[in-house]
Amino acid sequence: MTNDDELKRQAIEIYKKNRKVLDFIYDSKPDWVKETAKIICELLEQKGATIVTLNNKGALVENQKKDSANIMFSIKDIANYSGYYFQICVKDMLLLFIDDTGKRKCNQQWLFEDCRHSIDAVKRYQELVLFDIKRLKEDCAQMIERAFAKDGVIAHCLSALNNNFPN
């Protein structure tokens, strides 16, 4: 019997004897997507964004994928373009600019420079939600600050909108 086989056998025995408590522990673990989405919603509102409820179930528009959430929001700066929203896909840490039909109006923008940095951020957030919620809040605040900066991802999306709809 290999080491892995022996460990698996021991794990099964421990599970059989402690199934109720182990299932409870597993079911009680924090959901990093929901925790992160809650923090991001609070930060967006502090920036003056309006969280948009499109499905009458709350601000989070559930994705078809498990463990994923989208945050839809609008910003006063684009009030002249009613029906246009930003959407943060929390699981992938990217931002989309869409109209109320769900059609994209600019390419997806990574909230952390590029896909690789966003993947790294997701891994970090999964750990932080378990071990350091204060650090998670600080990290999210820095991300939102970068997103709202003059050269941030929101500015890139607004630029795309202005190119599609000249004044």
TATAKA-V53829 format. One record per backbone hydrogen bond with DSSP energy under -0.5 kcal/mol. NH is the residue of the N-H (numbers start at 1). CO is the residue of the C=O. E is the energy in kcal/mol with one decimal. If there is no record, write none. Layout:
[[NH	CO	E] [NH	CO	E]]
This chain:
[[6	2	-2.2] [7	3	-2.6] [8	4	-2.6] [9	5	-2.4] [10	6	-2.4] [11	7	-2.6] [12	8	-2.4] [13	9	-2.0] [14	10	-2.6] [15	11	-2.6] [16	12	-2.7] [17	13	-2.0] [18	14	-1.7] [19	15	-0.6] [22	18	-2.6] [23	19	-2.8] [24	20	-2.0] [25	21	-2.5] [26	22	-2.5] [27	23	-2.8] [28	24	-1.5] [29	25	-0.6] [29	26	-1.0] [32	30	-0.8] [35	31	-2.5] [36	32	-2.5] [37	33	-2.7] [38	34	-2.3] [39	35	-1.9] [40	36	-2.7] [41	37	-2.6] [42	38	-2.0] [43	39	-2.2] [44	40	-2.7] [45	41	-2.3] [46	42	-1.7] [47	43	-1.2] [48	45	-1.4] [49	44	-2.5] [50	74	-2.7] [51	49	-0.6] [52	72	-2.4] [54	52	-0.8] [57	58	-0.5] [61	59	-0.6] [61	70	-2.4] [62	60	-0.8] [63	68	-0.8] [68	65	-0.7] [70	61	-1.5] [71	88	-2.4] [72	59	-0.9] [72	70	-0.6] [73	86	-2.5] [74	50	-2.4] [78	75	-2.1] [79	76	-2.2] [81	78	-2.1] [82	80	-0.5] [84	81	-1.2] [85	98	-3.2] [86	73	-3.2] [87	96	-2.4] [88	71	-2.5] [89	87	-0.6] [89	94	-2.7] [90	69	-2.2] [90	88	-1.0] [91	69	-0.5] [92	89	-0.5] [93	89	-1.5] [94	89	-1.3] [95	109	-3.4] [96	87	-2.7] [98	85	-2.9] [98	96	-0.5] [99	103	-1.9] [100	83	-1.6] [102	99	-2.4] [105	97	-3.7] [106	97	-0.7] [109	95	-2.9] [111	93	-2.3] [112	93	-0.5] [113	110	-0.5] [114	112	-3.8] [118	114	-2.2] [119	115	-2.6] [120	116	-2.2] [121	117	-2.2] [122	118	-2.4] [123	119	-2.1] [124	120	-2.2] [125	121	-2.9] [126	122	-2.3] [127	123	-1.3] [128	124	-2.9] [129	125	-2.3] [130	127	-0.9] [131	127	-2.1] [132	128	-2.7] [136	132	-1.9] [137	133	-2.3] [138	134	-2.1] [139	135	-2.7] [140	136	-2.7] [141	137	-2.2] [142	138	-2.1] [143	139	-2.1] [144	140	-2.6] [145	141	-2.4] [146	142	-2.3] [147	143	-2.4] [148	144	-2.1] [149	145	-0.7] [149	146	-0.7] [152	149	-2.2] [154	147	-1.8] [155	147	-0.5] [156	152	-1.8] [157	153	-2.0] [158	154	-2.5] [159	155	-2.3] [160	156	-1.9] [161	157	-2.1] [162	158	-2.6] [163	159	-2.0] [164	160	-1.6] [165	161	-2.0]]
